[in-house]
Amino acid sequence: MGRAAKSSWIRGVINRVADFWDSEFPGEDASTLALFTGLAFLSRQLEQFHDRTLKPHGRVLSEYQTLAYLRTLGAASPTELNRILLQTPAGVTYTIDQLEKAKLVSRRPSASDRRSIQVALLPAGKREAEKLMKAELAAQHAVLARLGAAKLEKALAVVMALIDSFEPPDEAST
């Protein structure tokens, strides 16, 4: 299925979902369904995008994200990785284990609190992170080039607003 056909097909599904709700549940406000259905499709497309980009390098998304985070911000605790990567503690531990087996990261005691550990990139991990980050960036540019700078800026603003909307309200403002 070509790009235009897939986009048209997804729009058709979104429209059918909205039409279904309008006809079957006329009293319900289903105005959010189109957006959430579209976001669900986009989420799956992003998973496939990352798979296509990372698979030739023998990596999966959680490994890439961990390496990129450590390369960008330095050493981190597993708890920090859990929070930023939105993974379960078991998922973070598994990812760190895999990267440690590949000799890309190491665990070491925290300098500020010996009871906790920090995960840090090894030299090979730094090289791997940079290689993957460049591959991801090139793939992202290829996908987003069709949008142009103005649409890209607007899209980022909408994404940031959506992320903010999922945060619980500030207790001070309630």
For each residue, the residues with C-beta under 8 A, 3 or more apart:
1: 5 6 9
2: 5 6
3: 6 7
4: 7 8
5: 1 2 8 9
6: 1 2 3 9 10
7: 3 4 10 11
8: 4 5 11 12
9: 1 5 6 12 13
10: 6 7 13 14 38 41
11: 7 8 14 15
12: 8 9 15 16
13: 9 10 16 17 37 41
14: 10 11 17 18 34 37 38 41
15: 11 12 18 19 34
16: 12 13 19 20
17: 13 14 20 21 33 34 37
18: 14 15 21 22 30 33 34
19: 15 16 22 23
20: 16 17 23 24
21: 17 18 24 25 28 30 33
22: 18 19 25 26 30
23: 19 20 26
24: 20 21
25: 21 22 28 30
26: 22 23
27:
28: 21 25
29: 32
30: 18 21 22 25 33
31: 34
32: 29 35 36
33: 17 18 21 30 36 37
34: 14 15 17 18 31 37 38
35: 32 38 39
36: 32 33 39 40
37: 13 14 17 33 34 40 41
38: 10 14 34 35 41 42
39: 35 36 42 43 162
40: 36 37 43 44
41: 10 13 14 37 38 44 45
42: 38 39 45 46
43: 39 40 46 47
44: 40 41 47 48
45: 41 42 48 49
46: 42 43 49 50
47: 43 44 50 51 61
48: 44 45 51 52
49: 45 46 52 53 139 143
50: 46 47 53 54 61 64 136
51: 47 48 54 55 60 61
52: 48 49 55 139
53: 49 50 56 135 136 139
54: 50 51 57 59 60 61 63 64 132 135 136
55: 51 52 58 59
56: 53
57: 54 131 132 135
58: 55
59: 54 55 63 64 67 128 132
60: 51 54 63 64
61: 47 50 51 54 64 65
62: 65 66 85 87 91 95
63: 54 59 60 66 67 95 98 99
64: 50 54 59 60 61 67 68 132 136
65: 61 62 68 69 85
66: 62 63 69 70 81 85 92 95 96 99 105 119
67: 59 63 64 70 71 99 104 105 121 125 128 129 132
68: 64 65 71 72 129 132 133 136
69: 65 66 72 73 76 81 84 85
70: 66 67 73 74 75 76 105 119 120 121 125 129
71: 67 68 121 125 126 129 130 133
72: 68 69
73: 69 70 76
74: 70 120
75: 70 108 118 119 120 121
76: 69 70 73 80 81 84 118 119
77: 80 81 110 116 117 118 119
78: 81 82 89 92 93 96 117 119
79: 82 83 89 116
80: 76 77 83 84
81: 66 69 76 77 78 84 85 87 92 95 96 119
82: 78 79 85 87 88 89 92
83: 79 80 86
84: 69 76 80 81
85: 62 65 66 69 81 82 92
86: 83
87: 62 81 82 91 92 95
88: 82 91 92
89: 78 79 82 92 93
90: 93 94
91: 62 87 88 94 95
92: 66 78 81 82 85 87 88 89 95 96
93: 78 89 90 96 97
94: 90 91 97 98
95: 62 63 66 81 87 91 92 98 99
96: 66 78 81 92 93 99 100 105 107 119
97: 93 94 100 101
98: 63 94 95 101 102
99: 63 66 67 95 96 102 104 105 125
100: 96 97 103 104 105 106 107
101: 97 98
102: 98 99 124
103: 100 122 124 125
104: 67 99 100 121 122 124 125 128
105: 66 67 70 96 99 100 119 120 121 122 125
106: 100 119 120 122
107: 96 100 117 118 119
108: 75 117 118 120
109: 114 116 117 118
110: 77 113 114 115 116 117 118
111: 118
112:
113: 110 116
114: 109 110
115: 110
116: 77 79 109 110 113
117: 77 78 107 108 109 110
118: 75 76 77 107 108 109 110 111
119: 66 70 75 76 77 78 81 96 105 106 107
120: 70 74 75 105 106 108
121: 67 70 71 75 104 105 125 126 129
122: 103 104 105 106 125 126
123: 126 127
124: 102 103 104 127 128
125: 67 70 71 99 103 104 105 121 122 128 129
126: 71 121 122 123 129 130
127: 123 124 130 131
128: 59 67 104 124 125 131 132
129: 67 68 70 71 121 125 126 132 133
130: 71 126 127 133 134
131: 57 127 128 134 135
132: 54 57 59 64 67 68 128 129 135 136
133: 68 71 129 130 136 137
134: 130 131 137 138
135: 53 54 57 131 132 138 139
136: 50 53 54 64 68 132 133 139 140
137: 133 134 140 141
138: 134 135 141 142
139: 49 52 53 135 136 142 143
140: 136 137 143 144
141: 137 138 144 145
142: 138 139 145
143: 49 139 140 146
144: 140 141 147 152
145: 141 142
146: 143
147: 144 151 152 155
148: 151 152
149: 152 153
150: 153 154
151: 147 148 154 155
152: 144 147 148 149 155 156
153: 149 150 156 157
154: 150 151 157 158
155: 147 151 152 158 159
156: 152 153 159 160
157: 153 154 160 161
158: 154 155 161 162
159: 155 156 162 163
160: 156 157 163 164
161: 157 158 164 165
162: 39 158 159 165 166
163: 159 160 166 167
164: 160 161 167
165: 161 162
166: 162 163
167: 163 164
168:
169: 173 174
170: 173 174
171: 174
172:
173: 169 170
174: 169 170 171
